[in-house]
C-alpha cells in the first residue's frame, strides 16, 4: 500500500506539468510531449543517483509514465474539432 504514495505523487507532478504547459497555450500533443520528456528526465535521474533514493525516484517516474499513457489514450479517443 505504501508504494501507491510515490506513484500518486508522480501522477500529480506530471498533471501539474501538463496543466502549466496547457496554460502557456500549448497544444495537447505538445503538452503530452513535455510530460513525456519530464518522465524521461526523472527516470534518467533515478538511474544516475542509484541506490535506495534512486529507486524511490524511479517509482515516482512510474506514476509519471502512467499519467502519460492515460492522457495519451484520452487524447487519442476524444475527437478533435476540425477547423475549416
C-alpha positions in Angstrom: 0.0 0.0 0.0 2.9 2.4 0.6 4.0 2.1 -3.0 0.9 4.0 -4.1 2.0 7.2 -2.4 5.1 7.8 -4.7 3.2 6.6 -7.7 0.4 9.1 -7.0 3.0 11.8 -6.3 4.5 11.2 -9.8 1.0 11.3 -11.3 0.2 14.6 -9.6 3.5 16.1 -10.6 3.0 15.3 -14.2 -0.6 16.5 -14.0 0.8 19.9 -12.8 3.3 19.9 -15.6 0.5 19.2 -18.1 -1.7 22.0 -16.7 1.2 24.5 -16.7 2.1 23.7 -20.3 -1.6 23.9 -21.3 -1.9 27.3 -19.6 1.1 28.5 -21.7 -1.1 28.0 -24.8 0.5 24.7 -25.9 -1.4 22.1 -27.9 -2.5 18.9 -26.2 0.1 16.9 -28.2 2.9 19.3 -27.3 1.9 19.3 -23.7 1.9 15.5 -23.7 5.4 15.6 -25.3 6.6 17.9 -22.5 5.2 15.4 -19.9 7.0 12.6 -21.7 10.3 14.4 -21.5 9.7 15.2 -17.8 9.2 11.4 -17.2 12.3 10.6 -19.1 14.3 13.2 -17.2 13.2 11.8 -13.8 13.9 8.2 -15.0 17.4 9.0 -16.1 18.0 10.9 -12.8 16.9 7.9 -10.8 19.4 5.8 -12.7 22.2 8.3 -12.2 21.5 8.6 -8.4 21.1 4.8 -7.9 20.8 3.1 -4.5 17.6 3.4 -2.4 17.0 7.0 -3.2 17.2 6.4 -6.9 14.7 3.5 -6.6 12.3 5.8 -4.9 12.6 8.4 -7.7 12.2 5.6 -10.2 8.8 4.7 -8.6 7.8 8.4 -8.8 8.7 8.2 -12.5 6.4 5.2 -12.8 3.5 7.4 -11.8 4.6 9.9 -14.3 4.6 7.2 -17.0 1.1 6.1 -16.0 -0.1 9.7 -16.4 1.5 10.0 -19.9 -0.1 6.7 -21.0 -3.5 7.7 -19.6 -3.6 11.2 -21.1 -2.3 9.8 -24.4 -5.2 7.4 -24.6 -7.7 10.2 -23.7 -6.3 12.5 -26.4 -6.4 9.7 -28.9 -10.0 8.7 -28.1 -11.6 12.2 -27.8 -12.2 13.5 -31.3 -10.8 16.9 -32.2 -12.8 19.8 -33.5 -11.9 20.4 -37.2 -11.5 24.0 -38.1 -12.1 24.9 -41.7 
